Amino acid sequence: MRRITTKYAQPGMILGMPVYDNYGKELLGRRTNLNEQHLALMARNSISEILIEDQRVDDLVVAPMVSPEKEGKLADAFRQMLVRTKNIQTIDSAFLSAVNVAVNEIGRSLSLSIMGEINVSCSVSQTDYEYLHPVKSAILAMALGYRLGKSHDELVTLGMSSLLKDLSGVFLPPGLLNKSNLTPEEAALVQQHPVKSYELLSQFSEIKNGIANVVLQHHEQWNGSGYPRGLKGEQISNYAQIISAADVFSDLLVEAPGKDKCMSHEAIEFIMAVSGDQFDPRLVESFVRKIPAYPNGLTVKLNSGEIGIVSDPNLGFVARPVIRVTYDPEHGNLKKPYDINLAKSEYQRKLISKVLEYD
């Protein structure tokens, strides 16, 4: 299977994996032979990328760590809770419990996962951004926690904390939490939202104190420049650091109106750039070794002029995946593609120079 952005999808291509919308509904099944109606359907549903069949990498397996159905169930439960909160101006415990059930299901599925891909890249409408981005961030935080060896209860703490961290934002002017160039008055409101979210969550017995405390700290920064209390270094909860890193990373990968998305390797570069300032350097070191810079199925060009498809992200070796070379400048398109492992010393001078959305 090969990964392409949907703007390059063409009639006659065959899907290697089903296509789901952002709420877990299957739109197109595996092995669908794409036509113009299918392309229009994907455009209406803001599908950003697909996996298509490609005989050069027909042995490549791409499977999500969290099924689209489970992710969709959480997205729907979280959306209903936010809508209800806006309508009644407080949290409805029944809706909160439904979110907790969905997070627990994802935690259990991660605990049973042997392999799988973390994928938070997507396109969302302005209307859906506040519902979907927290879900993408929460799943990334849980997946990272799983790869760091966290227990089921710890994964649930990460997921719930990540989802609920900006809950008090529903009582602020629309869009304020994501606005740049804040006035002093707006900045004061924004810097109080972790406190307000903490106070809201502390009222509920189904929310453990640990979750509320993580929410309170999610904007604290490793160098002490964060808010609301200016905590520094080890004073900050490890959970808070994880959900903050996941939030930043997933936001970079989400395409929304007025906001372009980054590629995974670009987002990882950003996380590395703020190591020691925004995030614990030890967490960043773990993060970049657990999250693929170049996911399976991605087409890349090397500085040697060779073109290939990522056949193994090579987790643990930052930005040094296994590449299935399909083209080289001397021979053109290869009848017999071959793999090279960029983590091996003989290929140390080969670098990925460009990600190709389609080739």
C-alpha positions in Angstrom: 0.0 0.0 0.0 1.1 3.5 -0.7 0.0 6.7 1.1 -1.1 9.7 -1.0 -2.9 13.0 -0.3 -6.4 13.0 -1.7 -5.8 15.9 -4.1 -3.7 13.4 -6.2 -6.3 10.6 -6.0 -7.5 9.6 -9.5 -10.3 7.4 -10.9 -9.0 3.8 -11.3 -6.9 3.8 -8.2 -7.8 1.0 -5.8 -8.1 1.6 -2.1 -5.7 -0.5 0.1 -7.6 0.4 3.2 -11.2 1.6 3.9 -11.8 5.3 4.2 -13.6 6.6 7.3 -15.0 10.0 8.1 -13.8 11.8 11.3 -16.6 10.2 13.3 -15.8 6.6 12.4 -18.3 6.0 9.6 -17.0 3.9 6.8 -17.3 5.9 3.5 -15.6 3.5 1.1 -14.5 -0.1 1.6 -11.1 -1.7 1.0 -10.5 -2.5 -2.7 -12.9 0.2 -3.9 -12.0 1.1 -7.5 -12.2 4.9 -7.2 -14.4 7.0 -9.6 -15.4 10.6 -9.7 -18.3 10.2 -7.3 -15.9 8.6 -4.7 -13.5 11.5 -5.1 -16.3 14.0 -4.5 -17.4 12.0 -1.5 -14.0 12.2 0.1 -13.7 15.9 -0.7 -17.1 16.6 1.1 -15.9 14.7 4.1 -12.5 16.5 4.3 -10.5 13.3 3.8 -6.8 14.4 3.7 -5.0 11.2 2.7 -5.7 7.6 1.6 -3.9 4.4 1.2 -4.0 2.8 -2.3 -2.8 -0.5 -3.6 0.6 -0.6 -5.2 2.2 -3.9 -6.2 5.7 -2.5 -5.4 4.7 -2.5 -1.7 2.0 -5.2 -1.6 3.6 -6.7 1.5 3.3 -3.5 3.4 0.9 -3.6 6.4 -0.6 -0.3 7.6 -2.9 -0.7 10.6 -4.0 2.0 13.1 -3.3 1.5 16.8 -6.8 2.7 17.5 -9.6 1.6 15.2 -11.6 4.3 13.3 -14.8 2.9 14.9 -13.5 3.4 18.5 -12.0 6.8 17.6 -15.3 7.8 16.0 -17.3 6.7 19.1 -15.1 8.9 21.3 -15.4 11.8 18.9 -19.2 11.5 18.9 -19.4 11.2 22.7 -17.0 14.2 23.2 -19.0 16.3 20.7 -22.3 15.6 22.5 -20.7 16.5 25.8 -19.4 19.8 24.6 -22.7 20.7 23.0 -24.6 19.8 26.1 -22.2 21.8 28.3 -22.7 24.9 26.1 -26.5 24.5 26.3 -26.8 24.1 30.0 -23.6 26.0 31.0 -22.3 23.2 33.2 -21.1 19.6 32.8 -23.7 16.9 32.6 -22.3 13.8 34.4 -24.1 11.4 32.2 -22.4 12.8 29.1 -19.1 12.9 31.0 -19.5 9.2 31.8 -20.1 8.4 28.2 -16.8 10.0 27.3 -15.0 8.1 30.1 -16.4 4.8 28.8 -15.1 5.6 25.3 -11.7 6.5 26.6 -11.6 3.2 28.6 -12.4 1.2 25.5 -9.5 2.9 23.7 -7.2 2.2 26.6 -8.1 -1.5 26.6 -7.6 -1.8 22.8 -4.2 -0.2 23.1 -3.3 -2.7 25.8 -4.1 -5.5 23.4 -2.3 -4.0 20.5 0.9 -5.7 19.3 1.6 -3.3 16.5 -0.1 -0.4 14.9 0.4 3.1 13.5 -0.2 6.4 15.3 -2.1 8.6 12.8 -3.5 12.0 13.9 -3.2 13.7 10.5 -6.6 14.9 9.2 -8.5 17.8 7.7 -11.4 19.3 9.7 -13.9 22.0 9.2 -13.9 25.1 11.4 -17.1 23.8 12.9 -15.6 20.4 13.9 -12.2 21.6 15.0 -13.1 22.1 18.6 -14.6 18.6 18.7 -12.0 16.6 16.7 -8.7 18.2 17.6 -9.0 17.3 21.3 -9.8 13.7 20.3 -6.8 13.4 18.0 -4.6 14.9 20.8 -6.0 12.5 23.4 -5.4 9.4 21.2 -1.9 10.5 20.5 -1.2 11.1 24.3 -2.6 7.6 25.1 -0.7 6.0 22.3 2.5 7.7 23.4 1.8 6.6 27.0 1.3 3.1 25.9 4.6 3.0 24.1 6.2 4.5 27.3 4.9 1.5 29.3 2.0 3.2 31.1 -0.7 1.1 32.7 -4.4 1.1 31.6 -5.4 3.5 34.4 -2.5 5.8 33.5 -3.6 5.7 29.8 -7.2 6.7 30.9 -5.7 9.6 33.0 -3.8 10.8 29.9 -6.9 10.5 27.6 -9.4 12.2 29.9 -6.9 14.9 30.9 -6.1 15.7 27.3 -9.8 15.7 26.3 -10.9 17.9 29.2 -8.0 20.3 29.5 -9.8 23.2 27.7 -13.3 22.4 28.9 -13.8 25.9 30.4 -13.1 27.3 26.9 -16.8 26.7 26.0 -17.6 29.7 28.4 -15.1 32.0 26.6 -15.7 34.0 23.4 -15.6 31.6 20.4 -12.1 31.1 19.1 -10.4 32.9 21.9 -8.2 30.0 23.0 -6.7 29.7 19.5 -6.5 33.4 18.7 -3.1 35.1 18.2 -2.3 38.7 19.1 -4.4 38.7 22.3 -5.2 41.9 24.0 -4.1 42.1 27.7 -7.7 41.5 28.8 -8.0 38.5 26.5 -4.6 37.1 27.6 -5.8 37.3 31.2 -8.9 35.3 30.4 -6.9 32.7 28.5 -4.4 32.2 31.3 -7.2 31.5 33.7 -8.8 28.7 31.6 -6.7 25.9 33.2 -7.9 27.1 36.7 -11.5 27.3 35.5 -11.3 23.8 33.9 -9.7 22.4 37.2 -12.6 23.9 39.2 -15.2 22.5 36.9 -13.7 19.0 37.0 -13.1 18.9 40.7 -16.9 18.8 41.3 -17.3 15.3 39.8 -16.6 12.1 41.7 -16.0 10.2 38.4 -13.0 12.6 37.8 -10.0 11.5 39.8 -8.1 14.3 41.5 -5.1 13.4 39.4 -7.0 14.3 36.2 -8.0 17.7 37.4 -4.4 18.4 38.6 -3.0 17.4 35.2 -5.5 19.8 33.5 -4.4 22.6 35.8 -0.8 22.2 34.7 -1.1 21.6 31.0 0.2 25.0 30.0 3.1 25.0 32.4 6.5 24.9 30.6 9.7 23.2 31.5 11.7 26.5 31.7 9.1 28.1 34.0 7.6 30.5 31.5 4.1 28.8 31.4 0.9 29.5 33.3 -1.1 29.7 35.6 1.5 29.1 38.3 4.9 29.3 36.5 5.9 25.8 37.5 9.3 24.7 36.4 11.1 21.4 35.6 10.2 18.5 37.9 7.4 20.6 39.5 5.3 19.8 36.4 3.4 16.5 36.2 4.8 14.1 33.7 1.2 13.6 32.5 0.8 17.3 31.9 4.0 17.4 29.8 2.8 14.4 27.7 -0.6 15.8 26.9 0.9 19.2 26.1 3.4 17.7 23.7 0.7 15.6 22.1 -1.5 18.6 21.8 1.2 20.7 20.0 2.2 17.8 17.8 -1.3 16.9 16.7 -2.3 20.5 16.1 0.6 20.8 13.7 -0.7 17.7 11.7 -4.3 18.9 11.5 -5.4 21.0 8.5 -8.2 23.4 9.2 -9.6 26.6 7.6 -6.9 29.3 7.7 -4.2 26.7 9.0 -2.0 24.5 6.8 -0.8 21.2 8.2 2.8 20.1 8.7 4.2 16.7 7.7 5.0 14.4 10.6 8.8 15.0 10.2 8.3 18.7 10.4 6.2 18.4 13.5 8.8 16.3 15.1 11.5 18.9 14.2 9.3 21.5 16.1 9.0 19.4 19.2 12.8 18.9 19.2 13.3 22.6 18.7 11.5 23.5 22.0 13.1 20.7 24.0 14.4 22.2 27.3 12.2 25.3 26.9 8.6 24.0 26.6 9.2 20.3 27.3 11.3 18.0 29.4 14.3 17.0 27.2 13.9 13.4 28.4 10.3 13.3 27.2 11.2 14.8 23.9 13.9 12.1 23.4 11.3 9.4 24.1 8.7 11.2 22.0 10.8 11.4 18.8 11.8 7.7 19.2 8.2 6.5 19.6 6.5 8.6 17.0 7.3 7.9 13.3 8.8 10.9 11.5 8.1 9.1 8.2 5.1 6.7 8.4 4.5 3.6 6.4 3.6 4.1 2.8 4.9 7.6 2.4 6.8 8.3 -0.8 10.2 10.1 -0.3 13.1 11.3 -2.4 16.7 10.9 -1.3 19.6 13.3 -1.8 21.0 10.6 -4.1 18.1 11.2 -6.5 16.5 7.8 -5.6 12.8 7.7 -4.9 11.1 5.1 -2.7 8.3 4.2 -0.4 8.7 3.9 3.4 8.3 0.2 4.2 9.2 0.4 7.9 9.3 3.6 10.0 12.1 2.1 12.1 10.9 3.4 15.4 13.8 4.2 17.7 16.0 5.5 14.9 14.9 9.2 14.4 14.1 10.0 10.8 16.0 6.9 9.5 13.3 4.6 8.1 13.6 1.6 5.8 12.9 2.7 2.2 11.7 0.5 -0.7 13.6 2.1 -3.6 11.5 2.1 -6.7 13.4 4.6 -8.9 17.1 5.6 -9.3 18.6 8.1 -11.7 20.7 5.6 -13.5 18.0 2.9 -14.2 14.8 4.9 -13.9 11.7 3.0 -12.6 12.9 -0.3 -11.2 11.4 -3.6 -12.1 12.7 -5.1 -8.9 12.5 -2.5 -6.1 14.8 -3.1 -3.1 14.9 -2.0 0.6 17.6 0.1 2.2 17.7 0.7 5.9 18.8 4.3 6.5 19.8 3.4 10.1 22.6 1.2 8.8 26.1 2.7 8.6 26.5 2.0 4.9 23.6 4.4 4.1 24.6 7.2 6.5 25.2 9.6 3.7 21.8 9.0 2.2 19.2 11.6 3.5 15.6 12.1 2.8 15.5 15.4 0.9 11.8 15.6 0.1 8.4 14.1 0.9 6.4 13.4 -2.3 2.7 13.6 -1.9 2.3 11.5 -5.0 4.7 9.9 -7.5 
